[in-house]
Amino acid sequence: MSYLALYRKYRPSKFSEVYGQKYVIDILKNAIKTKNVSHAYLFSGPRGTGKTSVAKIFARAVNCLNPIDGEMCEKCEICSALKENDIDIIEIDAASNNGVDEIREIRNNVKLLPSVGEYKIYIIDEVHMLSIGAFNALLKTLEEPPKHVIFILATTEIQKIPLTIISRCQKFDFKKITSSEIESKLNEILKKENKKVSEDVVKLISEISDGGLRDAINLLDQVITTSNKDITVDDIYNLNGEISEKELEHLFDSIIDNDIPSILNKIEEFYNSGKNIYSIIEKLLVLVRNININNNVNNYFPKKQQEKLEKYSNLSNETANYLASNLIKLLNEIKKSENQKLLLEVTLLEILEEFNKEDNDKLIKNVNKMESEDPKIDKEISNKSIENISREIFSIRINNALAGADKEMLQENKKKLLRVSDFISNEKYNKSVNILKNSELIVSSKDYLIFKYKKENDAKLFNLNIEKIEKLIKEILSKLYKVIAITEEEWAEIKKEYIKNKKNGIKYKLQPEPVMEKKFNKKTDSFAEQIFGEESIDIK
């Protein structure tokens, strides 16, 4: 006996076996119970959500002589006859029978009475594929069919159906099936097949099937029939040609870090391993969309997903929108391209070239080559971000950071600081992590870092906790840096003054920094901390 694919073997044969479409099923069952059956139905929704299966179940149930709560009894002579030969259920694939002649043949045949039951049912799958002429030919029959005929039209693209057709049908929207419902069905199949697959793999299949139960069952079928070894999560990604969440993050990190060699290497690797280029672009677009929402809307995502997206909290709205618009454009172009890999590479390089034109990159380009001459630091910088430090130290740290600014060091430190969330569970650094993760590192030199904040209060909070933040940064970067935080407005003034100094040939040079006085807080600082310092005390 030939092997029967799992999606066919476990295709629902009655309403109670259908997953995820309770609203639709309840209405159809009630129509059968009350004998209030319409002459035409339109089932629309994503692929693999049960449209054709429900159409077949309804076609049998509506002819049953003794339906039980809207379900076919499976015992009466009509149920038995239709099980043996469903001659009164005519399935038509509109993708291959989409012309006027095929529809005219239907119009001629609808006059014939059913062979077994009360109704003859026509199921037209992928009905959106019909030509305009075929739709017009169907229109009159659909509007006034014989009493013994029911039409069920199924489509994945409702927007392509003429309104004149939609208005003549009872329309039902099939929704995507939830991951938990798919997971439940897959576990049920595994139990019946006496097969074992790890919980992580089942969960991943449920998630990546995107609400399509048929796709999920097909992938499970591949898993349990193509390998004798224990299947891993990576095997699933290889089977369906998708990239993992981790691979996606690595690619996106390379894009925002302007790491061209890494980007090209990753795309080459994906291409050689048969990954779906179109899907990679889609995933990048979804990630950008999620980052933008997370940065602007509180508590929109589940906590676990929100924590992952916090890694990109410094990505500006302008950058996210620019990325999104280019990725949308790329998705439209990639369908027509014969070399999708090349188009992806060229587009990402164009995006990075635009990023390189930003003022921040222009400002710090080659400043590490500056000669040692006194600049005139703007003395009129506002007091917005200065807390817990003197104006003198504030100005000196800005000066010294600019005097030794290094673009490569900036990119390297930015990348390392992405680890800041790793310390969120550390009680010693918890507060500092929450402060630091909302900042943007804008200047990095050998010994100094400048951070920028959109909100004035955030910059003040940083400078109030400057010593603790320096200790956290030392843990992350393995080096003690002197740091300072400023607002976006202050950064604009500093840039303006820098450009002015550069035009006048004034160079930045390192200046000595006075020691900051530490104020003892009687409420929070212990006697031991006064004498030996906080680092000498290890509380376990």
C-alpha positions in Angstrom: 0.0 0.0 0.0 1.3 3.4 -1.0 2.1 5.9 1.7 -0.7 8.4 2.6 0.5 11.9 3.4 -0.4 12.9 6.9 -2.4 16.0 5.8 -4.7 13.7 3.8 -4.8 11.0 6.5 -5.8 13.4 9.2 -8.0 15.7 7.1 -11.2 16.4 9.1 -14.2 14.4 8.0 -16.8 16.0 10.3 -17.3 19.4 11.9 -16.0 18.3 15.4 -12.6 17.5 13.9 -12.1 21.0 12.4 -9.5 23.1 14.3 -9.6 26.9 14.9 -12.9 27.9 13.0 -15.5 27.5 15.7 -17.4 30.7 14.7 -17.8 29.4 11.1 -18.7 25.8 12.1 -21.3 27.0 14.6 -23.2 29.0 11.9 -23.0 26.2 9.3 -24.2 23.6 11.8 -27.1 25.8 12.9 -28.1 26.4 9.2 -28.3 22.6 8.8 -30.3 22.2 12.1 -32.8 24.9 11.2 -32.9 23.9 7.5 -32.0 27.5 6.6 -29.4 26.6 4.0 -28.3 29.3 1.5 -27.8 28.7 -2.2 -24.2 30.2 -2.3 -21.4 30.4 0.2 -18.0 32.2 -0.1 -15.2 30.9 2.1 -12.1 33.2 2.2 -8.9 33.0 4.3 -5.2 32.0 4.3 -4.1 28.7 2.8 -4.3 25.6 5.0 -7.0 26.9 7.3 -9.7 24.4 6.4 -11.8 26.1 3.7 -12.0 23.1 1.3 -12.3 20.6 4.1 -15.3 22.5 5.7 -16.9 22.8 2.3 -16.7 19.0 1.8 -18.0 18.3 5.3 -20.9 20.8 4.8 -21.7 19.2 1.4 -22.2 15.8 3.1 -23.9 17.0 6.2 -26.5 19.1 4.3 -27.7 15.9 2.6 -27.8 13.7 5.7 -31.3 12.4 6.5 -30.8 12.4 10.3 -28.2 15.1 11.2 -27.3 15.2 14.9 -26.8 18.7 16.1 -25.8 19.8 12.6 -23.4 16.9 12.1 -23.9 14.0 9.6 -25.1 10.8 11.3 -22.8 8.6 9.1 -25.4 5.9 9.3 -28.2 6.8 7.0 -28.3 5.5 3.4 -27.3 8.9 2.0 -24.3 9.2 4.3 -23.3 5.7 3.3 -23.8 6.4 -0.5 -21.8 9.7 -0.4 -19.0 7.9 1.5 -18.8 5.3 -1.3 -19.3 7.7 -4.2 -19.7 11.5 -3.7 -21.2 11.9 -7.2 -23.4 14.9 -6.0 -20.3 16.8 -4.8 -18.5 18.4 -7.7 -15.1 19.9 -7.0 -13.7 22.3 -9.6 -10.2 23.8 -9.5 -10.6 27.3 -10.9 -6.8 27.6 -11.4 -6.9 25.1 -14.2 -10.6 25.5 -15.2 -10.9 29.3 -15.3 -12.5 29.9 -18.7 -16.0 30.8 -19.9 -16.5 27.4 -21.5 -16.0 25.6 -18.1 -18.5 27.8 -16.4 -21.0 27.4 -19.2 -20.7 23.6 -18.8 -21.6 24.1 -15.1 -24.6 26.2 -16.1 -25.8 23.4 -18.3 -25.3 20.7 -15.7 -26.9 22.4 -12.7 -30.3 21.6 -14.2 -29.7 17.9 -13.6 -31.2 16.6 -10.4 -28.9 15.1 -7.6 -28.3 11.4 -7.9 -28.5 10.6 -4.2 -29.3 13.4 -1.8 -31.4 16.5 -1.8 -28.7 18.8 -3.0 -26.0 18.9 -5.6 -23.0 20.9 -4.4 -20.5 22.7 -6.5 -17.2 23.5 -4.7 -15.1 25.9 -6.8 -11.6 26.2 -5.2 -9.3 29.2 -5.8 -12.3 30.9 -7.4 -10.3 34.2 -7.7 -8.5 32.6 -10.6 -11.6 32.8 -12.9 -11.4 35.1 -15.8 -13.7 38.2 -16.0 -15.7 36.4 -18.6 -16.0 33.3 -16.5 -17.2 35.4 -13.5 -19.8 37.1 -15.7 -21.0 33.7 -17.0 -21.3 32.4 -13.3 -23.2 35.5 -12.2 -26.7 34.7 -13.4 -26.5 31.0 -12.2 -25.2 32.1 -8.8 -28.0 34.6 -8.4 -30.9 32.2 -9.3 -29.7 28.6 -9.1 -32.1 25.7 -9.1 -33.4 24.8 -5.6 -31.4 21.6 -5.6 -28.0 23.3 -6.1 -25.6 24.9 -3.6 -22.4 26.7 -4.6 -19.4 26.9 -2.3 -16.7 29.2 -3.5 -13.3 29.1 -1.8 -10.5 31.7 -2.1 -7.2 32.9 -0.5 -7.5 36.3 -2.2 -10.9 37.8 -1.5 -9.9 41.2 -3.0 -9.8 39.6 -6.5 -13.4 38.5 -6.3 -15.9 40.9 -8.0 -18.3 42.6 -5.6 -21.2 41.4 -7.7 -20.2 37.8 -6.9 -19.6 38.5 -3.2 -22.9 40.2 -2.8 -24.7 37.0 -3.9 -23.0 34.8 -1.4 -23.0 34.2 2.4 -19.4 35.2 3.2 -17.3 33.4 5.9 -13.8 34.5 6.8 -11.5 31.7 7.9 -8.9 33.0 10.4 -5.4 31.8 10.9 -5.2 29.0 13.3 -3.3 29.8 16.5 0.0 28.3 17.3 -1.4 26.6 20.4 -4.2 25.0 18.4 -1.7 23.8 15.7 0.6 22.5 18.4 -2.3 20.5 20.0 -3.2 19.0 16.6 0.5 18.0 15.9 0.8 16.3 19.2 -2.4 14.4 18.6 -1.0 13.2 15.3 2.3 12.2 16.8 0.4 10.2 19.4 -1.6 8.3 16.8 1.4 7.7 14.7 3.4 6.5 17.7 6.2 9.0 16.9 8.3 11.1 19.1 9.5 14.7 18.3 10.9 17.1 20.8 8.6 19.8 22.3 10.8 22.6 21.0 10.5 21.2 17.4 6.7 20.9 17.6 6.5 24.4 19.0 8.7 25.8 16.2 6.7 24.1 13.5 3.5 25.5 15.0 5.0 29.0 15.0 6.6 29.1 11.5 3.5 27.6 9.8 2.0 31.1 10.1 -1.5 29.9 11.0 -1.7 27.2 8.3 -2.5 23.8 9.8 -1.9 22.0 6.5 1.6 23.5 6.1 2.4 22.5 9.7 1.3 18.9 9.2 3.3 18.7 5.9 6.4 19.9 7.7 5.8 17.4 10.5 5.4 14.7 7.9 8.8 15.6 6.5 10.3 15.5 10.0 9.1 12.0 10.9 9.7 10.4 7.5 13.0 11.8 6.2 15.3 11.2 9.2 16.0 8.5 11.8 18.0 10.8 14.0 16.6 13.2 16.6 15.4 16.3 14.8 16.6 19.7 16.1 15.3 23.2 15.7 18.1 23.9 13.2 16.9 20.9 11.1 13.5 22.5 10.8 14.9 25.7 9.5 16.9 23.8 7.0 13.9 21.8 5.9 11.7 24.8 5.2 14.4 27.1 3.8 13.9 29.7 6.5 16.5 31.5 8.7 16.4 31.2 12.4 15.6 34.2 14.7 19.2 34.2 15.8 20.5 34.3 12.2 18.0 37.2 11.5 19.3 39.2 14.5 22.9 38.7 13.4 22.1 39.9 9.9 20.2 42.9 11.3 23.0 43.7 13.8 25.5 43.8 10.9 23.3 46.2 9.0 22.9 48.7 11.8 26.6 48.3 12.6 27.5 49.1 9.0 29.5 45.9 8.8 29.6 45.3 5.0 31.9 42.2 5.0 29.7 40.5 7.6 26.5 41.3 5.6 27.9 40.0 2.3 29.2 36.8 4.0 25.8 36.1 5.7 23.9 36.6 2.4 26.3 34.3 0.6 25.9 31.7 3.3 22.1 31.9 3.2 22.1 31.7 -0.6 24.4 28.6 -0.7 22.4 26.8 1.9 19.2 27.3 -0.1 17.5 29.9 2.2 14.4 31.7 0.9 15.7 35.3 0.0 12.2 36.7 -0.3 11.4 35.3 3.2 14.6 36.8 4.6 13.5 40.3 3.4 10.0 39.8 4.9 11.5 38.8 8.2 13.8 41.9 8.2 10.8 44.1 7.5 8.8 42.5 10.3 11.7 43.0 12.7 12.0 46.7 11.8 8.3 47.1 12.2 8.4 45.4 15.7 11.3 47.5 16.8 9.6 50.7 15.7 6.4 49.8 17.6 8.3 48.7 20.7 10.2 52.0 20.7 7.0 54.1 20.5 4.3 52.0 22.2 4.5 50.7 25.8 3.7 47.1 26.6 2.6 46.2 23.0 4.4 42.9 22.8 4.6 40.0 25.3 7.3 40.5 27.9 9.7 38.0 26.5 9.6 39.5 23.0 9.7 43.0 24.4 13.0 42.2 26.2 14.6 41.1 23.0 13.4 44.2 21.1 14.8 46.5 23.8 18.2 45.7 22.4 17.3 48.1 19.5 15.8 50.8 21.6 18.3 53.3 20.2 17.2 52.9 16.6 15.6 56.2 15.6 12.2 56.4 14.0 13.8 58.0 11.0 16.2 55.1 10.5 13.5 52.5 11.1 11.1 54.1 8.6 13.9 54.5 6.0 14.8 50.8 6.4 11.1 49.8 6.2 10.4 51.8 3.0 13.4 50.3 1.3 12.6 46.8 2.3 9.0 47.2 1.1 10.3 48.4 -2.3 12.8 45.5 -2.4 10.0 43.0 -1.8 8.1 44.3 -4.8 11.2 44.2 -7.0 12.6 40.8 -5.8 9.6 38.9 -7.3 10.6 40.0 -10.8 14.3 39.5 -10.4 16.2 36.6 -11.8 19.1 37.2 -9.3 17.5 37.8 -5.9 20.8 37.5 -4.1 22.4 40.2 -6.1 19.4 42.6 -5.7 19.4 42.1 -1.9 23.2 42.8 -1.7 22.9 46.0 -3.9 19.9 47.3 -1.9 21.6 46.8 1.5 24.8 48.5 0.2 22.7 51.5 -0.9 21.0 51.7 2.5 24.3 51.7 4.3 25.7 54.3 1.9 22.8 56.6 2.9 23.5 55.9 6.6 27.1 57.0 6.1 25.9 60.4 5.0 24.5 61.2 8.5 25.9 64.1 10.4 27.1 62.0 13.2 29.4 60.0 10.9 30.6 63.2 9.3 31.3 64.8 12.6 33.7 62.1 14.0 35.3 61.1 10.7 39.1 61.3 11.1 38.9 63.4 14.3 41.5 61.0 15.8 44.1 62.6 13.4 43.5 66.1 14.9 46.5 68.1 16.1 46.8 69.3 19.7 45.6 72.8 19.8 43.1 74.4 22.2 39.5 74.6 20.9 36.9 77.0 22.2 34.3 74.9 23.8 31.0 76.6 23.8 30.5 78.1 27.2 26.8 78.7 26.6 25.8 75.0 26.6 22.6 74.6 28.5 22.4 73.1 32.0 19.9 70.6 30.9 21.8 67.4 31.4 24.4 68.5 34.1 23.7 66.7 37.4 26.1 65.6 40.0 29.1 66.9 38.0 30.7 70.4 37.6 30.4 72.4 34.4 34.2 72.2 34.2 34.2 68.4 34.2 31.2 68.3 31.8 33.1 70.5 29.2 36.4 68.7 29.7 34.9 65.3 29.1 33.2 66.4 25.9 36.4 68.1 24.7 38.6 65.0 25.5 36.2 62.6 23.9 36.2 64.6 20.7 39.9 65.1 20.8 40.5 61.3 20.5 37.3 60.2 18.8 37.7 57.1 16.8 35.0 55.8 14.4 36.2 52.1 14.5 36.3 52.2 18.3 32.8 53.7 18.4 31.4 50.8 16.2 33.2 48.2 18.3 32.0 49.6 21.6 28.5 50.0 20.3 28.5 46.3 19.4 29.8 45.3 22.8 27.3 47.5 24.7 24.5 45.5 23.2 25.3 43.1 26.0 24.0 45.5 28.5 20.7 43.6 29.0 22.8 40.5 30.1 23.3 42.3 33.5 19.6 43.1 34.0 19.2 40.3 36.6 22.3 41.5 38.5 21.1 43.3 41.6 24.3 45.5 41.7 23.8 46.8 38.2 20.1 46.5 37.6 19.4 50.2 37.9 22.4 51.2 35.8 21.3 48.8 33.1 17.8 50.4 32.9 19.4 53.8 32.5 22.1 52.8 30.0 20.0 50.8 27.7 17.9 53.8 26.7 21.0 55.8 25.6 22.9 56.1 22.3 26.7 56.0 22.3 27.7 58.8 19.9 31.4 59.4 20.6 34.1 57.0 21.7 37.8 57.6 22.3 40.5 55.7 24.1 39.3 56.8 27.6 36.1 58.7 27.1 32.5 58.0 26.0 29.7 60.4 25.2 26.1 59.1 25.4 23.0 60.9 24.0 19.4 60.9 25.3 16.2 62.2 23.7 14.8 63.1 27.1 16.4 65.6 29.4 15.5 63.7 32.6 17.2 60.5 31.2 20.4 62.4 30.7 20.2 63.9 34.2 19.5 60.4 35.7 22.6 59.1 33.9 24.8 61.9 35.3 23.4 61.4 38.7 24.6 57.8 38.7 27.7 58.3 36.6 30.1 56.4 38.8 27.9 53.3 39.0 27.4 53.4 35.2 31.1 53.6 34.7 31.5 50.4 36.7 28.8 48.7 34.6 30.5 49.8 31.4 33.8 48.5 32.7 32.2 45.1 33.2 30.9 45.1 29.6 33.9 46.7 27.8 36.6 45.4 30.1 38.0 48.9 30.5 37.3 51.8 32.8 36.0 54.8 30.7 35.1 58.3 31.8 31.6 58.9 30.6 29.1 61.8 30.2 25.5 62.1 29.0 24.0 64.9 27.0 20.7 65.7 25.4 20.0 65.8 21.6 19.8 69.6 21.8 23.2 69.9 23.5 24.7 67.5 20.9 23.4 69.8 18.2 25.1 72.8 19.8 28.3 70.9 20.3 28.3 69.8 16.6 27.7 73.4 15.6 30.6 74.6 17.7 32.9 71.9 16.4 32.2 72.8 12.8 32.9 76.4 13.6 36.2 75.5 15.3 37.2 73.3 12.4 36.6 76.1 9.8 38.8 78.4 11.9 41.6 75.8 12.1 41.1 75.3 15.9 42.1 71.8 17.0 41.0 69.8 20.1 43.6 68.6 22.6 43.4 66.6 25.8 42.8 68.5 29.0 43.5 67.3 32.6 40.4 66.5 34.6 40.0 67.5 38.2 39.0 64.7 40.6 35.3 64.6 41.3 34.3 64.9 44.9 32.1 62.0 46.2 29.3 63.1 48.4 28.6 60.7 51.3 24.9 59.9 51.7 24.2 58.9 55.4 21.1 57.1 54.4 22.6 54.8 51.8 26.4 54.6 52.3 27.8 52.4 55.0 30.7 53.1 57.2 32.8 50.5 55.4 32.0 52.1 52.1 33.3 55.4 53.3 36.6 54.0 54.3 37.3 51.2 51.8 35.0 52.0 48.8 32.0 50.2 47.4 34.1 47.7 45.3 35.8 46.3 48.4 32.5 45.0 49.9 31.2 41.7 48.5 27.7 40.8 49.8 26.8 37.2 49.1 
